[in-house]
Amino acid sequence: MTNNTNCCEIEVQFYYAVTYSIILVPGLIGNVLALWVFYAYIKETKKAVIFMINLAIADLAQVLSLPLRIFYYLHKHWPFGDFLCMACFYLKYVNMYASIYFLVCISVRRCMILIYPLRYNNCKRKCDVFISVAGWLVVGICCLPFPIMRQYKDENYTICFSDLPLRNVGATASVLMLVIGELVGFVLPLVIVVLCSWKTAMSLRDTNPVLNDSGEKKKALKMILTCAVVFLICFAPYHFSFPFHFLEMGKKVNSDCRSRKVITVIHLVSLCLASLNSCLDPIIYYFTTDEFKRRLSRQDLQDSIQLHKSKYSKSQSRTISQVAC
């Protein structure tokens, strides 16, 4: 490795390790709590709860992979084999695009319930389940190029994640993948979320004879706008920086040392922001969903704990009776 190459490198491992360590605990607690709450009131509401459950599952899956990432970036060594490396690497992008997909689904569902209440209030939950399963399949297939494009040059498999080099593909194929990925994975979802925000905001001006409740509309608008804000904070910087980083890694553009450092720093920050969505999504649930707040209220928590204790006591009593007999 030449001195010129060394001068262009920036030590990013420490920053990744710090970011993932900060995200780990609140992300784990927040998403486990979210799944518990959604399971408790899944039968009480049709307001995109299936999509919220899937969003929490996507976030939790990424959070559970963070300890391995932290270990690698602290020790600069990967002892767990190439399969687990690629699985964690792949999971990162599945989480990102699954989160984008379900944020869009939440925004569309809340918007449609307000604008077309008769049609969408009667929409069966099976429809949401089908949309969720289809979304997971599409996202899973579309994210396969991310691990496929990486390769090992170290026969001992001691490197992983951002240190994996890109496979050598043609410039035309690289640009085509970038354009399709940016349009389908970011631009189209962004347009849909912005459109839902605009239509929901416009609905506040109208008087709906079926749903004449401005408070309900304001809560829906707050949820959709919060989805849009999280979308922009977490995913816009990444999709802005990724094309430059991808082309630089693949040596498709000639850039000087300073430009490489700028691209590396921007991509580092954007990737950390993209990981932050695992912590921000539970905030969406709490501040925009009345059922979530109610379930986490002190009285509801006490009632839930008391109910579990009662069930546990009855179960123990039945067990003791069966043993005695």
ZANU-577950 format. One line per 10 residues: number of its first residue (from 0); their letters; for each residue x, y, z of N, C-alpha, C. Coordinates in Angstrom, 2 decimals. Layout:
NUM> a> X:Y:Z:X:Y:Z:X:Y:Z; ... .
This chain:
0> mtnntnccei> 0.84:-1.20:0.00:0.00:0.00:0.00:0.88:1.25:0.00; 0.58:2.15:-0.88:1.40:3.34:-1.03:1.09:4.35:0.03; 2.04:5.30:0.19:1.82:6.36:1.16:0.65:7.23:0.76; 0.46:7.42:-0.56:-0.65:8.24:-1.03:-1.99:7.63:-0.64; -2.05:6.28:-0.73:-3.28:5.61:-0.34:-3.52:5.72:1.15; -2.42:5.59:1.93:-2.55:5.71:3.38:-3.04:7.08:3.79; -2.57:8.12:3.13:-2.96:9.47:3.52:-4.42:9.73:3.23; -5.00:8.94:2.31:-6.40:9.13:1.97:-7.34:8.35:2.87; -6.83:7.44:3.68:-7.66:6.61:4.52:-8.02:7.33:5.83; -9.23:7.06:6.29:-9.71:7.62:7.55:-10.14:6.47:8.44 .
10> evqfyyavty> -9.74:6.51:9.68:-10.09:5.45:10.63:-11.56:5.61:11.02; -12.42:4.75:10.44:-13.86:4.87:10.66:-14.39:3.85:11.67; -13.58:2.82:11.98:-14.09:1.73:12.82:-14.55:2.21:14.18; -13.80:3.12:14.79:-14.13:3.60:16.12:-15.50:4.30:16.12; -15.76:5.10:15.10:-17.01:5.85:15.04:-18.21:4.91:14.84; -18.01:3.88:14.02:-19.07:2.89:13.87:-19.35:2.19:15.20; -18.29:1.80:15.90:-18.45:1.09:17.18:-19.20:1.96:18.20; -18.86:3.24:18.28:-19.52:4.15:19.21:-20.99:4.32:18.86; -21.27:4.54:17.56:-22.65:4.73:17.12:-23.51:3.52:17.42; -23.02:2.34:17.07:-23.80:1.12:17.29:-23.97:0.83:18.77 .
20> siilvpglig> -22.99:1.18:19.59:-23.12:0.99:21.04:-24.20:1.90:21.61; -24.29:3.12:21.09:-25.32:4.06:21.54:-26.71:3.58:21.14; -26.81:2.99:19.95:-28.10:2.55:19.43:-28.59:1.27:20.09; -27.68:0.42:20.51:-28.01:-0.95:20.92:-29.07:-1.02:22.02; -28.82:-0.41:23.16:-29.73:-0.56:24.31:-31.09:0.09:24.08; -31.16:1.39:23.71:-32.49:1.98:23.47:-33.22:1.31:22.31; -32.49:0.89:21.28:-33.14:0.21:20.16:-33.73:-1.12:20.57; -33.01:-1.87:21.41:-33.50:-3.16:21.88:-34.72:-2.99:22.77; -34.61:-2.10:23.75:-35.73:-1.89:24.68:-36.95:-1.33:23.95; -36.73:-0.32:23.11:-37.83:0.33:22.41:-38.60:-0.60:21.51 .
30> nvlalwvfya> -37.92:-1.45:20.75:-38.61:-2.31:19.80:-39.24:-3.53:20.46; -38.60:-4.07:21.51:-39.23:-5.16:22.26:-40.51:-4.64:22.92; -40.44:-3.45:23.50:-41.61:-2.84:24.13:-42.70:-2.58:23.10; -42.30:-2.13:21.91:-43.26:-1.85:20.86:-44.00:-3.13:20.44; -43.28:-4.22:20.27:-43.91:-5.47:19.88:-44.87:-5.96:20.96; -44.49:-5.78:22.23:-45.38:-6.17:23.33:-46.68:-5.36:23.31; -46.56:-4.05:23.09:-47.74:-3.19:23.06:-48.62:-3.52:21.86; -48.02:-3.69:20.68:-48.80:-3.97:19.49:-49.53:-5.31:19.61; -48.87:-6.28:20.21:-49.52:-7.58:20.40:-50.73:-7.44:21.33; -50.63:-6.54:22.29:-51.70:-6.36:23.27:-52.93:-5.71:22.65 .
40> yiketkkavi> -52.74:-4.77:21.70:-53.92:-4.08:21.18:-54.12:-4.31:19.68; -53.59:-5.42:19.16:-53.71:-5.69:17.73:-55.17:-5.85:17.30; -56.03:-6.31:18.22:-57.43:-6.51:17.87:-58.28:-5.26:18.07; -57.68:-4.20:18.62:-58.45:-3.02:18.97:-58.47:-1.97:17.86; -57.56:-2.04:16.90:-57.45:-0.96:15.93:-57.02:-1.51:14.58; -57.35:-0.77:13.53:-56.92:-1.12:12.17:-55.95:-0.07:11.62; -55.47:0.81:12.47:-54.65:1.93:12.00:-53.20:1.50:11.77; -52.99:0.67:10.77:-51.65:0.31:10.32:-50.85:-0.46:11.36; -51.51:-1.15:12.29:-50.78:-1.83:13.36:-49.92:-2.97:12.80; -50.41:-3.67:11.76:-49.64:-4.77:11.16:-48.33:-4.22:10.58 .
50> fminlaiadl> -48.40:-3.06:9.94:-47.20:-2.46:9.37:-46.23:-2.01:10.46; -46.77:-1.51:11.57:-45.92:-1.11:12.69:-45.21:-2.32:13.31; -45.92:-3.44:13.39:-45.31:-4.67:13.92:-44.14:-5.09:13.03; -44.35:-5.06:11.72:-43.29:-5.43:10.79:-42.12:-4.46:10.84; -42.41:-3.18:11.03:-41.35:-2.19:11.15:-40.53:-2.45:12.42; -41.20:-2.79:13.51:-40.50:-3.10:14.76:-39.66:-4.37:14.62; -40.17:-5.37:13.90:-39.41:-6.61:13.67:-38.15:-6.32:12.87; -38.28:-5.48:11.82:-37.11:-5.12:11.01:-36.06:-4.41:11.86; -36.50:-3.49:12.69:-35.57:-2.75:13.54:-34.92:-3.67:14.57; -35.71:-4.56:15.15:-35.17:-5.47:16.17:-34.15:-6.42:15.57 .
60> aqvlslplri> -34.39:-6.88:14.34:-33.44:-7.77:13.68:-32.09:-7.09:13.51; -32.12:-5.81:13.13:-30.85:-5.10:12.97:-30.17:-4.89:14.32; -30.95:-4.52:15.35:-30.38:-4.28:16.67:-29.69:-5.54:17.21; -30.30:-6.70:16.96:-29.72:-7.96:17.46:-28.39:-8.30:16.77; -28.15:-7.71:15.59:-26.88:-7.95:14.90:-25.80:-6.96:15.31; -26.16:-5.93:16.05:-25.20:-4.88:16.40:-24.04:-5.37:17.28; -24.27:-6.28:18.25:-23.11:-6.73:19.04:-21.97:-7.30:18.20; -22.29:-8.01:17.12:-21.25:-8.54:16.25:-20.52:-7.41:15.52; -21.28:-6.41:15.10:-20.66:-5.26:14.44:-19.75:-4.51:15.41; -20.21:-4.30:16.63:-19.41:-3.60:17.63:-18.13:-4.36:17.91 .
70> fyylhkhwpf> -18.25:-5.68:18.06:-17.06:-6.51:18.29:-16.05:-6.33:17.17; -16.53:-6.36:15.94:-15.60:-6.27:14.80:-14.90:-4.91:14.75; -15.67:-3.85:14.92:-15.08:-2.51:14.79:-14.18:-2.15:15.97; -14.37:-2.82:17.11:-13.47:-2.58:18.24:-12.19:-3.40:18.12; -12.31:-4.63:17.62:-11.15:-5.52:17.57:-10.49:-5.57:16.18; -11.19:-5.02:15.18:-10.68:-5.03:13.80:-10.34:-6.44:13.34; -11.18:-7.37:13.77:-10.96:-8.78:13.43:-12.30:-9.49:13.44; -12.56:-10.35:12.43:-13.82:-11.08:12.32:-13.54:-12.58:12.42; -13.84:-13.20:13.55:-13.54:-14.63:13.74:-14.74:-15.54:13.49; -15.86:-15.02:12.98:-17.11:-15.78:12.94:-17.42:-16.39:11.58 .
80> gdflcmacfy> -16.53:-16.29:10.62:-16.74:-16.93:9.32:-17.43:-16.03:8.32; -17.31:-16.41:7.05:-17.83:-15.56:5.97:-19.35:-15.57:5.90; -20.00:-16.71:6.24:-21.46:-16.76:6.14:-22.13:-15.77:7.10; -21.69:-15.77:8.35:-22.28:-14.86:9.34:-21.97:-13.41:9.00; -20.79:-13.18:8.44:-20.44:-11.82:8.01:-21.40:-11.33:6.94; -21.61:-12.15:5.92:-22.50:-11.76:4.82:-23.95:-11.65:5.30; -24.33:-12.53:6.25:-25.70:-12.47:6.77:-25.94:-11.15:7.50; -25.00:-10.72:8.35:-25.13:-9.44:9.06:-25.06:-8.26:8.10; -24.18:-8.36:7.12:-24.05:-7.31:6.12:-25.35:-7.16:5.33; -25.92:-8.28:4.92:-27.18:-8.30:4.17:-28.33:-7.77:5.02 .
90> lkyvnmyasi> -28.35:-8.16:6.30:-29.42:-7.76:7.20:-29.49:-6.25:7.36; -28.35:-5.58:7.31:-28.30:-4.13:7.42:-29.15:-3.46:6.34; -29.02:-3.93:5.12:-29.74:-3.32:4.01:-31.19:-3.78:3.94; -31.44:-5.01:4.35:-32.83:-5.46:4.43:-33.60:-4.62:5.44; -32.96:-4.35:6.58:-33.60:-3.49:7.59:-33.88:-2.10:7.04; -32.91:-1.52:6.34:-33.08:-0.17:5.82:-34.25:-0.07:4.85; -34.29:-0.98:3.89:-35.32:-0.88:2.86:-36.66:-1.45:3.33; -36.63:-2.38:4.28:-37.89:-2.81:4.89:-38.48:-1.66:5.72; -37.64:-0.90:6.41:-38.11:0.26:7.17:-38.71:1.30:6.25; -38.05:1.56:5.13:-38.59:2.51:4.14:-39.95:2.02:3.64 .
100> yflvcisvrr> -40.03:0.74:3.32:-41.27:0.17:2.79:-42.42:0.30:3.79; -42.17:-0.06:5.06:-43.25:-0.04:6.03:-43.59:1.37:6.50; -42.63:2.30:6.47:-42.97:3.70:6.73:-43.92:4.23:5.66; -43.68:3.83:4.42:-44.58:4.20:3.33:-45.95:3.58:3.53; -45.99:2.29:3.91:-47.26:1.61:4.13:-48.06:2.27:5.25; -47.39:2.64:6.34:-48.07:3.32:7.45:-48.66:4.65:6.99; -47.87:5.42:6.24:-48.33:6.72:5.75:-49.53:6.57:4.83; -49.46:5.62:3.90:-50.56:5.42:2.94:-51.82:4.96:3.66; -51.67:4.00:4.58:-52.85:3.48:5.26:-53.55:4.56:6.08; -52.80:5.34:6.86:-53.44:6.38:7.67:-54.08:7.44:6.79 .
110> cmiliyplry> -53.44:7.76:5.67:-53.99:8.75:4.75:-55.29:8.24:4.12; -55.30:6.98:3.68:-56.48:6.43:3.02:-57.66:6.26:3.97; -57.37:5.91:5.25:-58.45:5.77:6.22:-59.17:7.11:6.43; -58.40:8.20:6.38:-59.00:9.51:6.57:-59.77:9.98:5.34; -59.19:9.77:4.17:-59.80:10.30:2.94:-60.94:9.41:2.46; -60.79:8.09:2.60:-61.82:7.15:2.17:-62.20:6.23:3.34; -62.85:6.78:4.38:-63.08:6.01:5.61:-63.96:4.78:5.42; -65.01:4.88:4.58:-65.90:3.73:4.40:-65.18:2.57:3.73; -64.34:2.88:2.76:-63.65:1.84:2.01:-62.56:1.17:2.84; -61.77:1.96:3.55:-60.58:1.41:4.20:-60.80:1.02:5.65 .
120> nnckrkcdvf> -61.87:1.51:6.30:-62.16:1.04:7.65:-62.63:-0.40:7.64; -63.17:-0.85:6.50:-63.63:-2.22:6.38:-62.57:-3.15:5.79; -61.39:-2.59:5.55:-60.30:-3.39:4.98:-59.84:-4.43:6.00; -59.83:-5.70:5.58:-59.48:-6.77:6.49:-57.99:-6.77:6.80; -57.66:-7.26:8.00:-56.27:-7.30:8.43:-55.46:-8.26:7.56; -56.10:-9.24:6.95:-55.40:-10.18:6.08:-54.75:-9.46:4.92; -55.39:-8.39:4.46:-54.82:-7.60:3.36:-53.49:-7.00:3.77; -53.40:-6.47:5.00:-52.15:-5.90:5.49:-51.08:-6.98:5.65; -51.49:-8.17:6.09:-50.54:-9.27:6.23:-49.98:-9.65:4.87; -50.83:-9.72:3.86:-50.38:-10.06:2.51:-49.41:-9.00:1.98 .
130> isvagwlvvg> -49.74:-7.73:2.18:-48.87:-6.64:1.73:-47.52:-6.72:2.44; -47.54:-7.07:3.73:-46.30:-7.17:4.50:-45.42:-8.32:4.01; -46.03:-9.48:3.78:-45.26:-10.64:3.30:-44.68:-10.35:1.93; -45.49:-9.76:1.05:-45.00:-9.40:-0.28:-43.85:-8.40:-0.19; -43.97:-7.45:0.74:-42.91:-6.46:0.92:-41.60:-7.09:1.37; -41.68:-8.03:2.33:-40.47:-8.72:2.79:-39.80:-9.48:1.66; -40.61:-10.15:0.82:-40.05:-10.91:-0.30:-39.36:-10.00:-1.30; -40.02:-8.92:-1.66:-39.45:-7.99:-2.64:-38.18:-7.35:-2.10; -38.22:-6.88:-0.85:-37.05:-6.25:-0.25:-35.90:-7.25:-0.15; -36.21:-8.48:0.28:-35.17:-9.50:0.41:-34.48:-9.80:-0.91 .
140> icclpfpimr> -35.26:-9.89:-1.98:-34.68:-10.17:-3.30:-33.89:-8.97:-3.82; -34.45:-7.77:-3.65:-33.79:-6.57:-4.17:-32.50:-6.23:-3.43; -32.36:-6.70:-2.19:-31.15:-6.41:-1.41:-30.04:-7.43:-1.63; -30.30:-8.48:-2.38:-29.28:-9.50:-2.63:-28.02:-8.95:-3.31; -28.14:-7.96:-4.22:-26.90:-7.44:-4.84:-25.90:-6.86:-3.84; -26.35:-6.39:-2.68:-25.41:-5.79:-1.72:-24.36:-6.81:-1.26; -24.74:-8.02:-0.78:-23.69:-8.99:-0.42:-23.02:-9.60:-1.65; -23.77:-9.76:-2.75:-23.18:-10.36:-3.95:-22.06:-9.50:-4.51; -22.22:-8.17:-4.38:-21.22:-7.24:-4.93:-19.94:-7.20:-4.11; -19.95:-7.79:-2.91:-18.75:-7.80:-2.06:-17.99:-9.10:-2.25 .
150> qykdenytic> -16.69:-9.07:-2.00:-15.87:-10.26:-2.14:-14.78:-10.28:-1.07; -14.31:-11.48:-0.80:-13.19:-11.66:0.13:-11.88:-11.75:-0.65; -10.89:-11.00:-0.19:-9.54:-11.15:-0.71:-8.63:-11.79:0.34; -9.14:-11.86:1.54:-8.38:-12.45:2.65:-8.85:-13.89:2.84; -7.95:-14.84:2.61:-8.32:-16.25:2.69:-8.69:-16.67:4.10; -8.26:-15.94:5.10:-8.58:-16.27:6.49:-9.90:-15.67:6.95; -10.57:-14.89:6.09:-11.87:-14.29:6.40:-11.84:-13.48:7.69; -10.87:-12.61:7.82:-10.75:-11.83:9.05:-11.30:-10.41:8.89; -11.82:-10.07:7.72:-12.41:-8.75:7.50:-13.90:-8.91:7.23; -14.63:-7.81:7.42:-16.08:-7.87:7.21:-16.62:-6.45:7.02 .
160> fsdlplrnvg> -17.90:-6.37:6.69:-18.67:-5.12:6.60:-18.03:-4.10:5.66; -17.74:-2.90:6.16:-17.26:-1.83:5.29:-15.87:-2.09:4.73; -15.15:-3.05:5.29:-13.80:-3.35:4.80:-13.80:-4.31:3.61; -14.95:-4.90:3.30:-15.01:-5.82:2.17:-14.91:-5.04:0.86; -14.04:-5.45:-0.04:-13.91:-4.75:-1.32:-15.06:-5.09:-2.26; -15.30:-4.19:-3.23:-16.34:-4.42:-4.23:-15.82:-5.31:-5.35; -16.72:-6.09:-5.92:-16.36:-6.85:-7.11:-16.20:-5.90:-8.29; -15.43:-6.29:-9.22:-15.17:-5.46:-10.39:-16.28:-5.67:-11.42; -17.13:-4.66:-11.59:-18.18:-4.71:-12.61:-18.01:-3.51:-13.53; -18.62:-3.58:-14.69:-18.49:-2.51:-15.66:-19.14:-1.22:-15.20 .
170> atasvlmlvi> -18.71:-0.12:-15.80:-19.25:1.19:-15.45:-20.73:1.29:-15.78; -21.13:0.72:-16.91:-22.54:0.77:-17.32:-23.43:0.03:-16.32; -22.99:-1.17:-15.91:-23.77:-1.94:-14.94:-23.84:-1.23:-13.60; -22.74:-0.59:-13.19:-22.71:0.13:-11.91:-23.70:1.29:-11.91; -23.67:2.08:-12.98:-24.58:3.23:-13.07:-26.03:2.77:-13.14; -26.29:1.70:-13.88:-27.66:1.20:-14.00:-28.20:0.74:-12.64; -27.38:-0.01:-11.88:-27.81:-0.45:-10.56:-28.05:0.72:-9.62; -27.18:1.74:-9.71:-27.33:2.92:-8.86:-28.63:3.66:-9.16; -28.90:3.87:-10.43:-30.10:4.62:-10.83:-31.36:3.88:-10.39; -31.42:2.58:-10.66:-32.61:1.80:-10.28:-32.77:1.78:-8.76 .
180> gelvgfvlpl> -31.66:1.57:-8.06:-31.72:1.53:-6.60:-32.17:2.84:-5.99; -31.64:3.94:-6.50:-32.01:5.25:-5.96:-33.47:5.59:-6.25; -33.92:5.29:-7.48:-35.29:5.64:-7.86:-36.31:4.78:-7.11; -36.10:3.47:-7.11:-37.07:2.55:-6.50:-36.95:2.54:-4.98; -35.72:2.60:-4.48:-35.50:2.46:-3.04:-35.67:3.74:-2.25; -35.57:4.90:-2.92:-35.65:6.15:-2.16:-36.57:7.21:-2.78; -36.37:7.54:-4.05:-37.12:8.64:-4.66:-38.61:8.34:-4.69; -38.99:7.16:-5.18:-40.42:6.80:-5.24:-41.06:6.76:-3.85; -40.46:6.09:-2.85:-41.05:6.13:-1.50:-41.15:7.55:-0.94; -40.14:8.39:-1.21:-40.18:9.77:-0.72:-41.34:10.53:-1.34 .
190> vivvlcswkt> -41.57:10.36:-2.63:-42.68:11.02:-3.30:-44.01:10.58:-2.70; -44.14:9.29:-2.42:-45.39:8.77:-1.85:-45.64:9.35:-0.46; -44.60:9.39:0.39:-44.76:9.92:1.75:-45.11:11.41:1.71; -44.43:12.17:0.85:-44.73:13.60:0.72:-46.16:13.80:0.21; -46.59:12.99:-0.76:-47.95:13.10:-1.29:-48.98:12.78:-0.21; -48.73:11.75:0.60:-49.65:11.42:1.69:-49.73:12.55:2.71; -48.60:13.17:3.01:-48.58:14.31:3.94:-49.41:15.46:3.38; -49.24:15.73:2.10:-49.97:16.84:1.47:-51.46:16.58:1.44; -51.87:15.37:1.05:-53.30:15.04:0.97:-53.95:15.05:2.36; -53.22:14.58:3.35:-53.76:14.59:4.72:-53.90:16.02:5.22 .
200> amslrdtnpv> -52.92:16.86:4.93:-53.00:18.27:5.33:-54.17:18.96:4.63; -54.39:18.65:3.36:-55.51:19.24:2.62:-56.85:18.78:3.17; -56.89:17.53:3.69:-58.16:17.00:4.21:-58.62:17.74:5.45; -57.70:18.44:6.14:-58.08:19.22:7.32:-58.97:20.39:6.95; -58.90:20.81:5.68:-59.73:21.92:5.24:-61.15:21.49:4.89; -61.32:20.20:4.64:-62.62:19.69:4.19:-63.44:19.19:5.37; -64.75:19.21:5.19:-65.66:18.66:6.18:-66.18:17.34:5.66; -65.82:16.28:6.31:-66.22:14.94:5.90:-67.45:14.53:6.69; -68.59:14.25:6.03:-69.81:13.89:6.77:-69.69:12.56:7.51; -68.79:11.71:7.06:-68.63:10.41:7.71:-67.67:10.51:8.89 .
210> lndsgekkka> -66.57:11.26:8.67:-65.55:11.39:9.72:-65.29:12.87:9.95; -66.19:13.50:10.68:-66.07:14.93:10.95:-65.30:15.12:12.25; -64.05:14.72:12.23:-63.23:14.76:13.44:-61.87:15.33:13.07; -61.70:16.63:13.30:-60.42:17.26:12.97:-59.31:16.75:13.87; -59.66:16.33:15.10:-58.65:15.79:16.00:-58.04:14.52:15.46; -58.87:13.64:14.90:-58.38:12.40:14.30:-57.50:12.69:13.10; -57.89:13.67:12.32:-57.10:14.05:11.14:-55.75:14.63:11.56; -55.75:15.43:12.61:-54.50:16.01:13.07:-53.55:14.94:13.59; -54.11:13.93:14.27:-53.25:12.85:14.76:-52.67:12.05:13.60; -53.50:11.82:12.57:-53.00:11.11:11.39:-51.92:11.92:10.68 .
220> lkmiltcavv> -52.14:13.23:10.58:-51.15:14.09:9.94:-49.85:14.09:10.74; -49.96:14.09:12.06:-48.76:14.07:12.90:-47.97:12.80:12.68; -48.67:11.66:12.57:-47.97:10.40:12.33:-47.28:10.40:10.97; -48.00:10.85:9.93:-47.43:10.84:8.58:-46.25:11.80:8.48; -46.38:12.97:9.09:-45.27:13.94:9.07:-44.07:13.40:9.84; -44.33:12.71:10.96:-43.23:12.12:11.72:-42.52:11.05:10.91; -43.30:10.23:10.19:-42.70:9.24:9.28:-41.83:9.93:8.25; -42.33:11.05:7.70:-41.56:11.78:6.68:-40.27:12.35:7.26; -40.33:12.87:8.49:-39.13:13.43:9.13:-38.09:12.36:9.38; -38.53:11.21:9.94:-37.60:10.10:10.17:-37.02:9.62:8.85 .
230> flicfapyhf> -37.87:9.56:7.84:-37.45:9.15:6.50:-36.33:10.06:5.98; -36.52:11.37:6.13:-35.53:12.33:5.62:-34.26:12.33:6.45; -34.39:12.26:7.78:-33.21:12.28:8.65:-32.35:11.04:8.46; -33.01:9.88:8.41:-32.27:8.62:8.41:-31.81:8.18:7.02; -32.66:8.38:6.01:-32.38:7.75:4.73:-31.97:8.70:3.61; -32.34:9.97:3.70:-31.95:10.91:2.64:-30.44:11.10:2.57; -29.73:11.33:3.70:-28.27:11.50:3.61:-27.58:10.28:3.01; -28.04:9.08:3.39:-27.39:7.87:2.86:-27.55:7.77:1.35; -28.76:8.01:0.86:-29.00:7.88:-0.58:-28.39:9.03:-1.37; -28.03:10.10:-0.70:-27.28:11.16:-1.35:-25.80:10.79:-1.47 .
240> sfpfhflemg> -25.24:10.19:-0.43:-23.81:9.90:-0.40:-23.44:8.57:-1.05; -24.39:7.62:-1.07:-24.05:6.28:-1.53:-23.53:6.23:-2.97; -24.13:6.94:-3.94:-23.59:6.87:-5.31:-22.12:7.28:-5.39; -21.75:8.34:-4.68:-20.35:8.80:-4.70:-19.44:7.75:-4.05; -19.89:7.20:-2.93:-19.09:6.19:-2.23:-18.94:4.92:-3.07; -20.03:4.50:-3.70:-20.01:3.29:-4.51:-19.07:3.44:-5.71; -19.16:4.56:-6.39:-18.30:4.79:-7.56:-16.84:4.95:-7.14; -16.62:5.56:-5.98:-15.25:5.72:-5.49:-14.64:4.37:-5.11; -15.42:3.53:-4.42:-14.92:2.22:-4.03:-14.64:1.34:-5.25; -15.51:1.47:-6.26:-15.32:0.68:-7.47:-14.33:1.28:-8.44 .
250> kkvnsdcrsr> -13.69:2.40:-8.04:-12.69:3.06:-8.89:-13.26:3.46:-10.25; -14.57:3.85:-10.22:-15.20:4.28:-11.47:-14.98:5.76:-11.73; -14.49:6.47:-10.72:-14.18:7.89:-10.89:-12.78:8.15:-10.34; -12.12:9.11:-10.92:-10.80:9.51:-10.45:-10.94:10.71:-9.53; -10.53:10.57:-8.29:-10.66:11.67:-7.33:-9.37:11.80:-6.54; -9.12:13.02:-6.08:-7.91:13.25:-5.32:-8.11:12.83:-3.87; -7.04:12.98:-3.09:-7.05:12.51:-1.71:-8.10:13.25:-0.87; -8.21:14.53:-1.06:-9.16:15.32:-0.27:-10.60:14.90:-0.58; -10.91:14.67:-1.85:-12.26:14.25:-2.23:-12.60:12.90:-1.63; -11.63:11.98:-1.59:-11.87:10.67:-1.00:-12.20:10.79:0.49 .
260> kvitvihlvs> -11.48:11.66:1.17:-11.74:11.85:2.60:-13.14:12.42:2.83; -13.52:13.39:2.01:-14.85:14.00:2.15:-15.93:12.96:1.91; -15.78:12.16:0.85:-16.76:11.12:0.54:-16.85:10.11:1.68; -15.69:9.73:2.25:-15.67:8.75:3.34:-16.38:9.28:4.58; -16.12:10.54:4.92:-16.73:11.15:6.11:-18.24:11.28:5.94; -18.67:11.76:4.78:-20.11:11.92:4.53:-20.81:10.57:4.56; -20.19:9.56:3.97:-20.80:8.23:3.96:-20.84:7.65:5.38; -19.81:7.90:6.17:-19.79:7.45:7.56:-20.95:8.04:8.33; -21.13:9.35:8.23:-22.21:10.02:8.95:-23.57:9.53:8.47; -23.72:9.39:7.16:-25.01:8.98:6.61:-25.36:7.55:7.00 .
270> lclaslnscl> -24.36:6.67:7.06:-24.62:5.28:7.45:-25.01:5.19:8.92; -24.40:6.03:9.75:-24.76:6.07:11.17:-26.19:6.59:11.35; -26.56:7.61:10.55:-27.93:8.13:10.62:-28.94:7.08:10.15; -28.57:6.31:9.13:-29.46:5.26:8.65:-29.70:4.21:9.73; -28.68:3.92:10.54:-28.83:2.95:11.62:-29.67:3.51:12.76; -29.74:4.82:12.85:-30.46:5.48:13.95:-31.96:5.25:13.88; -32.47:4.83:12.71:-33.91:4.65:12.60:-34.43:3.57:13.56; -33.57:2.65:13.98:-33.99:1.62:14.93:-34.40:2.22:16.27; -33.85:3.38:16.60:-34.21:4.07:17.85:-35.35:5.07:17.63; -35.40:5.67:16.43:-36.39:6.71:16.18:-37.78:6.14:15.90 .
280> dpiiyyfttd> -37.86:4.95:15.33:-39.18:4.39:15.01:-40.05:4.18:16.25; -39.52:3.66:17.39:-40.38:3.57:18.58:-40.89:4.94:19.05; -40.14:6.00:18.76:-40.62:7.34:19.11:-41.86:7.69:18.31; -41.89:7.25:17.04:-43.08:7.45:16.21:-44.29:6.81:16.87; -44.12:5.56:17.32:-45.24:4.85:17.93:-45.75:5.59:19.16; -44.83:6.07:20.00:-45.25:6.66:21.27:-45.95:8.01:21.07; -45.38:8.86:20.25:-45.91:10.23:20.14:-47.03:10.37:19.12; -47.31:9.34:18.34:-48.34:9.47:17.32:-49.45:8.43:17.45; -49.36:7.53:18.42:-50.35:6.47:18.56:-50.92:6.49:19.97; -52.22:6.83:20.07:-52.86:6.92:21.38:-52.84:5.61:22.12 .
290> efkrrlsrqd> -53.06:4.50:21.37:-53.09:3.20:22.01:-51.74:2.87:22.64; -50.67:3.30:22.01:-49.32:3.04:22.53:-49.12:3.79:23.85; -49.52:5.07:23.87:-49.41:5.86:25.10:-50.26:5.25:26.21; -51.48:4.86:25.83:-52.38:4.32:26.84:-51.83:3.04:27.43; -51.25:2.21:26.58:-50.73:0.92:27.04:-49.53:1.10:27.97; -48.79:2.18:27.76:-47.62:2.44:28.59:-47.90:3.33:29.79; -49.17:3.71:29.96:-49.52:4.49:31.13:-49.36:3.65:32.38; -49.20:4.31:33.52:-48.94:3.60:34.77:-50.07:2.65:35.12; -51.31:3.10:34.93:-52.44:2.26:35.30:-52.52:1.02:34.42; -52.32:1.21:33.10:-52.37:0.07:32.18:-51.26:-0.93:32.46 .
300> lqdsiqlhks> -50.07:-0.41:32.78:-48.95:-1.30:33.11:-49.26:-2.11:34.37; -49.82:-1.43:35.39:-50.16:-2.13:36.62:-51.23:-3.20:36.37; -52.24:-2.86:35.53:-53.30:-3.83:35.23:-52.72:-5.03:34.48; -51.82:-4.75:33.55:-51.22:-5.83:32.75:-50.37:-6.75:33.63; -49.57:-6.15:34.51:-48.73:-6.95:35.42:-49.60:-7.78:36.35; -50.68:-7.18:36.86:-51.59:-7.89:37.76:-52.25:-9.06:37.04; -52.61:-8.83:35.74:-53.25:-9.88:34.96:-52.29:-11.05:34.75; -51.03:-10.75:34.44:-50.04:-11.80:34.24:-49.79:-12.57:35.54; -49.74:-11.85:36.66:-49.56:-12.52:37.96:-50.72:-13.45:38.25; -51.94:-12.98:37.94:-53.13:-13.78:38.19:-53.11:-15.05:37.34 .
310> kysksqsrti> -52.73:-14.91:36.05:-52.66:-16.08:35.18:-51.59:-17.06:35.65; -50.46:-16.50:36.11:-49.36:-17.35:36.58:-49.77:-18.12:37.84; -50.48:-17.43:38.75:-50.93:-18.08:39.99:-51.92:-19.21:39.68; -52.85:-18.96:38.75:-53.82:-19.98:38.39:-53.13:-21.19:37.75; -52.13:-20.88:36.90:-51.39:-21.96:36.24:-50.65:-22.81:37.26; -50.02:-22.15:38.25:-49.32:-22.90:39.31:-50.28:-23.74:40.12; -51.46:-23.18:40.42:-52.45:-23.91:41.21:-52.91:-25.16:40.48; -53.14:-25.04:39.14:-53.55:-26.20:38.36:-52.46:-27.26:38.34; -51.21:-26.80:38.22:-50.07:-27.75:38.19:-49.97:-28.51:39.50; -50.11:-27.78:40.63:-50.03:-28.41:41.96:-51.17:-29.41:42.13 .
320> sqvac> -52.36:-29.04:41.67:-53.52:-29.94:41.79:-53.31:-31.22:40.99; -52.75:-31.08:39.76:-52.50:-32.25:38.93:-51.46:-33.17:39.57; -50.42:-32.58:40.16:-49.39:-33.38:40.82:-49.98:-34.10:42.03; -50.81:-33.39:42.79:-51.42:-33.98:43.98:-52.33:-35.15:43.62; -53.03:-35.03:42.49:-53.91:-36.12:42.06:-53.10:-37.32:41.58 .
